[in-house]
Amino acid sequence: RKVRHYQWEVGYVFWKPDCQEKVMIGINGQFPGPTIRAKAGDTIVVELKNALHTEGVVIHWHGIRQLGTPWADGTASISQCPISPEETFVYRFKVDKPGTYFYHGHYGMQRAAGLYGSLIVDVADGEREPFHYDGELNVLLSDWYHQDINTQAVGLSSNPFRWIGEPQTLLINGRGQHGCSLASHVLEGLSACEINSSQCAPVTLPVLPNRTYRLRIASTTSLASLNLAVGSHKMVVVEADGNYVQPFEVKDMDIYSGDSYSVLLTTDQDPSSNYWLSLSVRGREPKTQPALAILNYHPNSATKLPTAKPPVSPLWNDYAHSKAFTYRILALKGTERPPASATRRIALLNTQNKLNGYTKWSINNVSLALPSTPYLGSMKHRLAGAFDAERPPESFPGDYDVMRPATNPNTTQSSGVYVLDFNTTVDVILQNANALSANVSEIHPWHLHGHDFWVLGYGEGRFTEKDAKGFNLKNPPLRNTAVIFPYGWTALRFVTDNPGVWAFHCHIEPHLHMGMGVIFAEGVHLVSRIPKEAIACGMMGKKFMNLP
Ligand SMILES: O=C1O[C@H]([C@@H](O)CO)C(O)=C1O
């Protein structure tokens, strides 16, 4: 059991992720940030210095439950105060469970500026993974906009609303190519890429023939849902969000923002050739070129381009294909099962709305507005008035028609919190609906902090009591991110066993910015010794100033 120390400086850097130079947020001068690699049971210590000149920063360790360290979850306004420029905050937390994770900014839209990297936890010494592999390849996925995040954020919070549109480029390990294709020799109508910067050089994944590789895949996209395929190769899915799943074979797979997976790929194809790894957009009309990387069979040159066309991805709106993949994700035998029943069920209706002319997303007609005083501090110290006292609604009107735009699109805004009794079982029904325009319902990947949840089921249309009878209590997968399909519902169960205040939100960056999230608080009175520097701002800052 080691303590692993990192000293990081977060700052703006000039970078060319897709060959066009822009300003991005980097760590220690690099993008993506450094990979954290540890063993289960280790303690990670990141001394984070904020070198952004005029804005705060925090980093969230996505998929790490922060058992006993809720102040290290890295969520501005929720678990801590933003770290001021020139200040250093020390994140210290345990990585208790092996798996594929990542980290990213969780203040404003900083993730979309490039503030992210991989976090990989190996099994503890003496332990073994429940599958075999000879080597590993890391595949961190993201999307990239040429417009800077401040302009994006201002557009989203303006009236008239300015939507960010589709990303310019998909990135693999922080690299992509814009306005050209690596496969122009086999695809018509696309110009060849002239790569003049190593920062946008094609990603090559070196492999030996007749071996099995573990691809560690994670998506930190701002908006895009993705489909990944490797030409001529099949993949066996073995891990999702740091939990083992019953292995199943696929030709291609969907990856939503906030998801992570491990897949096993066997290099059993003709070794005289290299192969494409292809990444394309789904769930939204694709206006972004697929990203390509090269699976490089030894001893071929890494620059030898595959002679085959890149694998063709399913149609962007082939939801049957997406659902078929998602429904196959089930827990590996021996995974902890959920409690047989829940003591509370919260039904959360996701709608797109208007608030005084501004475009928002709401949950049970409440659009999330974060307070200036982090909840963790104000709730622990019972500070009245730091956020809206009224509890958000437990459910939504029984006659709400999820298939049509709301008859009244007007919404409300609140910083209200769902307070959950400690050590109880809670069910959450995520209910999707029609957005503001007719015949539009979008995909939303929901991510829970501080927990894994069991995904008990998915369904079409409005959730009814009958649907609860069909919940999968036998082998539901444990995850921290779950998707709701257009016009559908998704049912989750978790146990409130981790004292803290936890965000639960759509992982699409602009949607969270527009209010698509809720706050769960559980056992906050049991949280002890919150480091002062985590919560000494807003009303808590004033309270500390008055202390003797
Ligand atoms: O939140 C969103 O806003 C736009 C559109 O609904 C309005 O322009 C879009 O596609 C979203 O996902």
The ligand as an SDF file (V2000), in Angstrom:
LIG
                    3D

 12 12  0  0  0  0  0  0  0  0999 V2000
  -29.1350   21.6400  -24.9310 O   0  0  0  0  0  0  0  0  0  0  0  0
  -29.2310   21.6560  -26.1510 C   0  0  0  0  0  0  0  0  0  0  0  0
  -29.6380   22.7300  -26.8770 O   0  0  0  0  0  0  0  0  0  0  0  0
  -29.5930   22.3580  -28.2660 C   0  0  0  0  0  0  0  0  0  0  0  0
  -30.9280   22.5070  -28.9020 C   0  0  0  0  0  0  0  0  0  0  0  0
  -31.8720   21.7500  -28.2120 O   0  0  0  0  0  0  0  0  0  0  0  0
  -31.3990   23.9350  -28.8930 C   0  0  0  0  0  0  0  0  0  0  0  0
  -30.6240   24.7160  -29.7320 O   0  0  0  0  0  0  0  0  0  0  0  0
  -29.1610   20.9640  -28.2610 C   0  0  0  0  0  0  0  0  0  0  0  0
  -29.0300   20.2460  -29.3350 O   0  0  0  0  0  0  0  0  0  0  0  0
  -28.9450   20.5730  -26.9930 C   0  0  0  0  0  0  0  0  0  0  0  0
  -28.5250   19.3820  -26.6300 O   0  0  0  0  0  0  0  0  0  0  0  0
  1  2  2  0
  2  3  1  0
  2 11  1  0
  3  4  1  0
  4  5  1  0
  4  9  1  0
  5  6  1  0
  5  7  1  0
  7  8  1  0
  9 10  1  0
  9 11  2  0
 11 12  1  0
M  END
$$$$
